[in-house]
Amino acid sequence: MSKKLIVLFLGLVPLLCTCFSPDTPSDRRVLVLLDDFAIKSSHSIFFNNLKSRGFDLDFKLADDPTISLQRYGQYLYDALILFSPTIERFGGSIDAAAILDFVDSGHDLIVAANGNASDLIREIATECGVDFDEDSSALVIDHSGYAVSATEGDHTLIASDDFIKSDVILGSEKIKAPVLFQGIGHSLNPSNSLVLKVLSASPSAYSANPKSKLTSPPSLTGTSMSLVSVVQARNNARILISGSLSMFSNRFFRSDVQKAGSPTKHDKSGNEQFVTELSKWVFHERGHLKAVNVKHHKVGEVDEPAIYRINDDLEYSVEIYEWSGKTWEPYVANDVQVQFYMMSPYVLKTLSTDNKGYYFTAFKVPDVYGVFQFKVEYERLGYTSLSLSKQIPVRPFRHNEYERFIPAAYPYYGAAFSMMAGFFIFTAVHLYHK
């Protein structure tokens, strides 16, 4: 029996060692669920790109009865890719609730749909703050921003270049060629502030059945419709939702593209660059922050005290780094702030930086005693949020710590001594004056 346990433990070691780690957030295992193994070859450029960046991909059919996200309470994977838009029911122990729990545990998710998206995929997207068009036969149509192709009149193949303006999410290198998109559009849940449009539809786009005439106004139109969206949850898990599985395909990666009305024809679409840069963000190869060496102490001292006194001069410092995909690099910004907080912030200071990841400031403890906190709540578009908190009590002066003579009380001192002097003068005059 003991030998069986040892063999089982040794079998689990490689799985546990490759899991997500705060020290190497992009060194992880990824489960890829497919409708058909043919997708593995038709989308091989995307998968090979992930492998070249150090990801360990595990391909399985979505209805495989053996698939599981966790074993013995431990997650076997750190990210999940759903390239199975038509699946009605997952195999094994996976269902919509299991996938949402996977995200709630801090893991990442990529979902790609198409015109045949199942109710299961739509349910997962809805829970993430994205609502696909309810019409199952609808596709995104654009009579002004379509891609010029050999198929005359096919305006469901869209060339979109309305990207989110964020170097963190899409990289610093500009995507020059439009992205080819063919699939379904979606809207963002207005009550979910965590969802962002990464690729938006043009003002002339709408969602409808391309094979039938419109009998009523389409539910999704113009720039309110999103083609590709991302979510960064409050636990820093990241989700990518695309209405087009073909957007990740080799055919779209290698295809030339010319947007209707534009004289410029690009030899290669922007799909590969767009998807590559976006996947780097989703898998925490960019925009992932960590804070270390949080310190505070009195000015002129080094050790962190157990308690401060009102009006003490103190210094606060923290080091912040960003993961570059391979190493931790210093994070440079001018908007990191610290609060000295008790019920509300008594002190709010912007931290100075040496441009090497070290942030610092100095301030005076307010003339209020109680239990305070040093708080750093840092949220910036595209970056993981930082929430730092250190509790410290603040005491008033002891009875023997006040100044012997308080300058503000000099008038009262003068009044007392003048009264005594006047009393002696009055006494002397009264006794000896005849």
VOGUDREN-926980 format. One record per residue: residue in three letters; x, z, y of N, C-alpha, C in turn. Coordinates in steps of 0.2 Angstrom, whole numbers, plus 5000, padded with zeros to 4 digits. Each point is the difference from the previous one (the first is absolute). Example, Ala and Ser with C-alpha at 12.3 -4.5 7.8 and 13.67 -1.06 7.14 Angstrom:
2
ALA506650394972499650005006500450005006 SER499849965005500450015006499650035005 
END
This chain:
434
MET500450004994499650005006500450005006 SER500650045000500450015006500449935001 LYS500149964995500349945001499649955003 LYS499350004998499549965003500050015008 LEU500050065002500050025007500649985004 ILE500550004997500749985003499949925001 VAL499849964995500049935000499549985006 LEU499450045000499549995005500350015007 PHE500350055001500350025006500549955003 LEU500549974995500549955002499649945001 GLY499449984997499749945002499750005007 LEU499850065002499750015007500550005005 VAL500650024999500550015005500149945004 PRO500149944997500149945004499449995005 LEU499450014998499449995004500050055006 LEU500250064999500050055005500549995005 CYS500649974998500649995004499949955005 THR499649954998499949945004499450015005 CYS499750065000499450005004500250015008 PHE499550005004500150005007500450065002 SER500550005004500350065002500149995008 PRO499950065003500150005008500749985002 ASP500550014995500749985002500149924999 THR499649974996500149934999499349974999 PRO499650005006499349984999499849934998 SER500549964999499849934998500349994993 ASP500350054997500249994993499450024995 ARG499649954998499450024996499849954995 ARG499550024996499749964995499349985002 VAL499949934999499349975002499649984995 LEU499450014999499649984995499649945003 VAL500049944997499749945002499449984995 LEU499450005002499449994996499849935002 LEU499949964995499949935001499349984996 ASP499749955003499449974996500349964995 ASP500549965001500349964994500850005001 PHE500349994995500750005000500349945003 ALA499649955001500249945004500250025007 ILE499750055003500150025007500750025000 LYS500350034995500750025000500549945002 SER499849944997500449945001499849975007 SER499450005001499849965006500150045007 HIS500250064999500250045006500750034999 SER500449974996500750024998500450025006 ILE500049965005500450015006499950075003 PHE499450025001499950065002500250064996 PHE499949994993500250054996500850004999 ASN500349955000500750005000500350035006 ASN499749995006500350035006499950074999 LEU499550034997500050075000500550034995 LYS500149964994500550024996500750005003 SER500249955004500649995003500150065005 ARG499550035002500150065005500050074996 GLY500049994993500150064996499450034997 PHE499449975001499450034997500049984992 ASP499750044997499950004992499249984999 LEU499949944999499349984999499850004993 ASP499450034999499750004993499349965000 PHE500049944997499449965000499650014994 LYS499350015002499550014995499449975002 LEU499649984995499349975001499650065003 ALA499549985005499650065003499650034995 ASP499849964994499550034995500450034994 ASP500650005001500450034994499850074998 PRO499850024994499750064999500650065000 THR500649985000500650055000500250025007 ILE499849975005500350015006499850075003 SER500450035003499950075003500550015006 LEU499750045005500450015006500450064999 GLN499850054996500450064999500050034993 ARG500450044998500150034994500250075000 TYR499750044997500250085000500050025008 GLY499549985004500050025007500549975004 GLN500449964998500549965004499949935001 TYR500049975006499949935001500649964997 LEU499849954997500549964997500349945005 TYR499649995005500249955005499950035007 ASP500449965004499950025007499749955005 ALA499849954997499649955004499649964995 LEU499549975002499549964996499849935004 ILE500149954996499849935003499449984996 LEU499549985003499449984997499949925002 PHE500249964995499949935001499549984994 SER499550035000499449994996499450005003 PRO499849955004499450015005499449994996 THR500049974994499349994996499950064995 ILE500450055000499950054994499450045002 GLU499650014995499450045001500150074997 ARG500550014996500150074998500750004997 PHE500450055002500750014998500050024993 GLY500649994997500050034993500450075001 GLY500050034994500350064999499750065004 SER500350045004499850065003499949985008 ILE500149945002500049985007499349985002 ASP499850025005499349985004500150015007 ALA499549995004500150005007500250075003 ALA499750054997500250075002500750024998 ALA500249974994500750024999500549965004 ILE499849945003500549975005500050035006 LEU499450035002499950035007500450074999 ASP500050034995500450064998500749995001 PHE500249944997500749985000500349995007 VAL499549975005500250005007500050075003 ASP499550044999500050065002500650054999 SER500349984994500650034998500749985004 GLY499949955004500549985004500449934998 HIS499649974995500349934998499749945003 ASP500349955000499949945003499649954996 LEU499649955004499549964996500049935004 ILE500049954996499949935003499449974996 VAL499549985004499449974997499949935002 ALA500049954996499949935002499349984997 ALA499649975004499349974998500049935001 ASN499449974998499949935001499249995000 GLY499849945000499349985001499650034994 ASN500350024994499750034995500150074999 ALA500150035005500150085000499550034997 SER500150054995499550044996499850065004 ASP499550034998499750055004500550064999 LEU500450004995500550064999500549995006 ILE500349945001500549995005499750025007 ARG499449975001499650025006499950075001 GLU499950044995499950075001500650045002 ILE500649984997500750025001500149995008 ALA499949945002500149985007499650045005 THR499450014998499550045004500350075001 GLU500250034995500250075000500750005004 CYS500349955001500650005004499949985007 GLY499349995002499949985007499949935002 VAL499949964994500049925001499349984997 ASP499649965003499449974997500049935000 PHE500149974994499949934999499349975001 ASP500049945001499349975001499650014994 GLU499450025001499550024995499849934996 ASP500149945003499849944997500649984995 SER499950014994500549984995500249935000 SER499649965003500249935000500449985007 ALA500050045004500349995007500849995000 LEU500249965004500749995001500150005008 VAL500650015002500249995007500149935002 ILE499649985005500049935002500250005007 ASP500449955002500349995007500049935001 HIS499649975005500049935001500549985006 SER500350055002500549995006500750024997 GLY500150064996500650024998500249994993 TYR499749954997500149984993500749974999 ALA500350004994500649964999499949934998 VAL500349965003500049934998500249984993 SER499649974996500149994993499849934998 ALA500149994994499849934997499350004999 THR499750064999499350014998499650005007 GLU499749945002499749995006499350045000 GLY500050045006499450045001500050074996 ASP500550014997500150074997500350055006 HIS499550045003500250045005500050074998 THR500150014993500150074997500750025000 LEU500449955000500850015000500250015007 ILE500150065002500150025007500850015001 ALA500249985006500750015002499950065006 SER500250064998499950055005500750035003 ASP500050015006500650035003499950055005 ASP499450044999499850055004500250074997 PHE500750015001500350064996499950065005 ILE500150064996500050065004500750015003 LYS500050025006500650015004500450064999 SER500350004994500450064998500649984996 ASP500650025003500649984996500150054994 VAL499750065000500150044995499649974994 ILE499449985001499649974994500249934998 LEU500249965004500249934999500749985001 GLY500450055001500749985001500249985007 SER500650005002500249985007500049925001 GLU500149974994500149925001499349975000 LYS499949965005499349975001499849954995 ILE499450004998499849964995499749935003 LYS500449955000499949945004499549964997 ALA499949994993499549964997499450034999 PRO499449975000499350034999500050024992 VAL499650054999499950024993499449974997 LEU500049974994499549974997499550054996 PHE499450005002499550044997499449974997 GLN499850014994499449984998499650054995 GLY499550035003499750054997499450035004 ILE499950064999499450045003500350045006 GLY499550015005500250045006499750074999 HIS500250045004499750075000500050035007 SER499650055001500050045006500350074999 LEU500250035005500250075000499550055001 ASN500050054996499550065001500250035007 PRO499550005005500250035007500150075000 SER499850044994500150075000500650024997 ASN500449954998500750014997500549975004 SER500350055004500549985005500749994997 LEU500150004993500649994997500149934998 VAL499549965000500149934998500249955006 LEU500549964998500249955005500049934998 LYS499849965004500049934999500749975000 VAL500349974995500649975000500049925002 LEU499549974997499949935001499349995001 SER499849985006499350005003499849924999 ALA499349995000499849945000499949975008 SER500049945001500049975006499350015003 PRO499949995007499350015003499549954997 SER500249944997499549954997499950014993 ALA500350054997499950014992499350044999 TYR499849984994499450044998500050004992 SER499550054998500050004992499349984998 ALA500049954995499449974998500249964993 ASN499449984997500149964994500249935002 PRO500649974999500149935002499649954997 LYS499750014995499649954996499350005002 SER499850045005499350005002499950005007 LYS499449985003499950005007499950075002 LEU500250025006499850075003499350005002 THR499650054997499350015002499950075004 SER500650035001500050065004500750025003 PRO500050035005500750015003500450044995 PRO500749985000500450034995500250085002 SER500150044995500150075002500750015003 LEU500549964998500750015002500249945004 THR500250015006500249945005500550025004 GLY500449965002500650005005500550054999 THR500350035005500550054999499850064997 SER499450025000499850064997500150004992 MET500149944998500149994992500850014999 SER500150034995500750014998500249964994 LEU500649974999500249974994500450044996 VAL500450045003500550054996500050065004 SER499950064997500050065004500550054996 VAL500250055003500450054997499750075002 VAL500150054996499850075001500650054999 GLN500150045005500550064998499650065000 ALA499950034995499650064999500450065003 ARG499650055001500350065003500550034996 ASN500149994994500550024995500649955000 ASN500049955004500549955001500049954994 ALA499550004996499949954995499849935004 ARG500249954997499949935004499649964995 ILE499549965003499649954997500049945003 LEU500049944996500049935003499449974996 ILE499549975004499449974998500049935003 SER500049954995500049935002499449974997 GLY499649955004499549974997500249944996 SER500649984999500349944997500550024995 LEU499949994994500550004995500549945000 SER499749955002500549945001500550005005 MET499950055005500550015005500750024997 PHE500050034994500650034997500349944995 SER499649954999500249954995500649965002 ASN500449974995500549965001499849935004 ARG499449984999499849945003499950015007 PHE499850055002499950025008500750015003 PHE500450044996500750015002500449945002 ARG499949954995500549945001499649945004 SER499450015002499649955003500249995007 ASP500049945003500149995007499350015003 VAL500050015007499450025003500049975007 GLN499449985002499949975007499350025002 LYS500050045005499350035002499749945004 ALA499350004999499649955004500150005007 GLY500149955003500150005008500750015002 SER500450014995500750025002500549944998 PRO500449975004500449954998500650024996 THR500150064999500650034996499850004993 LYS500449984996500050004992500650044998 HIS499850064996500650044998500149984992 ASP500649994999500249984993499850064995 LYS499950065002499950054996499550055003 SER499550034997499550045003500350075001 GLY499750045004500350075001499850054995 ASN499749984995499750044995500650054997 GLU500549974998500550044996500350055005 GLN500249985006500250055005499550055001 PHE499449985001499550055002499950054994 VAL499949984994499950044995500650044998 THR500649985001500650034998500050065005 GLU500049995007500150055005499450054999 LEU499449984999499450044999500150054994 SER500349974994500150044994500550055002 LYS500549995004500650055001499750065004 TRP499549985004499750065004499550044995 VAL499649964996499650044995500350044995 PHE500649984998500450044995500550045003 HIS499950025007500550055003500749985001 GLU500149935000500749985001500150005008 ARG499550015004500150005007499450045003 GLY500250045005499550045003499950074997 HIS500550024996499950064996500550055003 LEU499750055003500450055004500150074996 LYS500550035001500150074997500350045006 ALA499950075000500350045005500350064996 VAL500650015002500550054996500350055006 ASN500350054997500450055005499650025006 VAL499450024999499650035005500350075002 LYS500250015006500350065002499850025007 HIS500050075001499950035007500350065000 HIS500350025006500450065001500050015008 LYS500250065001500150025007500649965003 VAL500049995007500649965003500650044999 GLY500549974998500750044999500150034993 GLU499449994996500150034993499949944995 VAL500150024994500049954995499550014995 ASP499950074998499650024995499250005002 GLU499649984996499350005001499750075000 PRO499750035006499850075000499350014996 ALA499950064999499350014996499550015005 ILE500150015007499550015005500349995007 TYR499649975004500349995007499650055005 ARG500350015005499850045006499749955005 ILE499550025004499749965005500649995005 ASN500049945003500549975005500749994997 ASP500050004993500749984997500149935001 ASP500649985001500249935000500249984993 LEU499749944998500149984993500249935000 GLU500249984994500249934999499649984993 TYR499849945000499649974994500349934998 SER500149994994500349934998499849984993 VAL500049944999499849974994500349934999 GLU500149984994500349934998499549964997 ILE499949945002499549954998500449944997 TYR499849984994500349944997499549954998 GLU500149945000499649944997500349974994 TRP499649994995500249974994500149925001 SER500549974999500149935001500049964994 GLY499850034994499949964994500650024995 LYS500650025003500550024996500350075002 THR500150015007500250065002499650035006 TRP500150065001499750035006500449995006 GLU499749975005500349985007499750055005 PRO500450015005499750045006499449975003 TYR499550045001499449975004500150025007 VAL499949955004500150005008499349995003 ALA499850055004499449995004500050055006 ASN499649995005500050055006499350035000 ASP499650004995499350035001499950064995 VAL500550034997499950054995500050075005 GLN499450044998499950065004499950064996 VAL500250065003499950064996499550045004 GLN499650044997499550055003500250074998 PHE500050045005500050074998499350035001 TYR499750014994499350004999499750074998 MET499550025003499650064998499349995002 MET499649974996499349985001500049945004 SER500449995005500149945004500750005002 PRO500349945002500750005002500250035006 TYR500450055000500350035006500549965003 VAL500449974996500649965002499949934996 LEU500149955004500049934997500649965003 LYS500549994996500749975002500149944996 THR500249945004500349944997500750014998 LEU500249994993500650014998500549955002 SER500650025002500649965002500349984993 THR500449945000500349984994500749975002 ASP500450004995500749975000500049934998 ASN499449974998500049944997500349994993 LYS500150064997500350004993499550044996 GLY499450015002499550034995499950085002 TYR500450025005500050085002499650005006 TYR499550054999499550015006500150075002 PHE499950025006500250075003499650015006 THR499950065002499850025006500150085001 ALA499950025006500050075002499550025005 PHE499750064999499550025004499950085000 LYS499750035005499950075000499350024997 VAL500150054996499450034996499550025006 PRO499349984999499650025005499950085000 ASP499750025006499950075001499450034997 VAL499949984993499450024996500350024993 TYR499850054998500250024993499449994995 GLY500249994994499649984994500449964995 VAL499649974995500349964995500049935002 PHE500549975001500149935002500249954995 GLN500049945001500249954995500449945004 PHE500649984997500349945002499749944997 LYS499649965003499749944997500249945002 VAL500149954995500249935002499549964996 GLU499549975004499549954997500249935002 TYR500349964996500249945002499749944997 GLU499649965003499649954997500149935005 ARG500349954996500149945004499849944995 LEU499849955003499749944997500549984995 GLY499949994993500449984995500550054997 TYR500050055003500550054997499650064996 THR500350034995499750064997500050055005 SER499550045000499950065005500550064998 LEU500250035005500450064999499650065002 SER499950054996499750065002500450064998 LEU500450035005500450064999499750065004 SER500150064996499850065003500450064998 LYS500250045005500450064998499750065004 GLN499850054997499750065003500550055002 ILE499950035006500450055003499750045004 PRO500050075000499750055004500450015007 VAL499650015005500350025007499850075002 ARG500450045002499950075002500150015007 PRO499650055003500150015007500750045001 PHE500250025006500550045001499950074998 ARG500550034997500050084998500050045007 HIS499950064999499950045007500750015003 ASN500649994996500650015003500449935002 GLU499649954999500249935002499849975006 TYR499650045004499849985007500650015004 GLU500049975006500550015005499950075003 ARG500550035002500050075003499650005007 PHE500249955004499649995006499849935000 ILE499349995001499749935000500049985007 PRO500349945002499949985007499350005003 ALA499649984996499349995003499750075002 ALA500350064997499750065002500450035006 TYR500549975003500450035006499550035005 PRO499549965002499550035005499850074998 TYR499850014994499750064998500650055000 TYR500649984998500550055000500150025007 GLY500049965005500150015007499550055002 ALA499449994998499450045003500150074997 ALA500250014994500150074997500550035004 PHE500649975001500650045003499850015007 SER499749955004499850025007499550055000 MET499650014995499550065000500450065000 MET500550004995500350074999500450015007 ALA500349955003500450015006499650035005 GLY499449975001499550025005499850074999 PHE499950024994499850074998500550055002 PHE500749994999500550045002500150015007 ILE499949945004500050005007499550045003 PHE499449994997499450045003500150074999 THR500250024994500150074999500550035004 ALA500649975001500550025005499750015007 VAL499749955002499750015007499550055001 HIS499650014995499550055000500250075000 LEU500650014996500250074999500550025006 TYR500449955003500550025005499849985007 HIS499449975001499949985006499550055004 LYS500250035006499650055003499649965006 
END
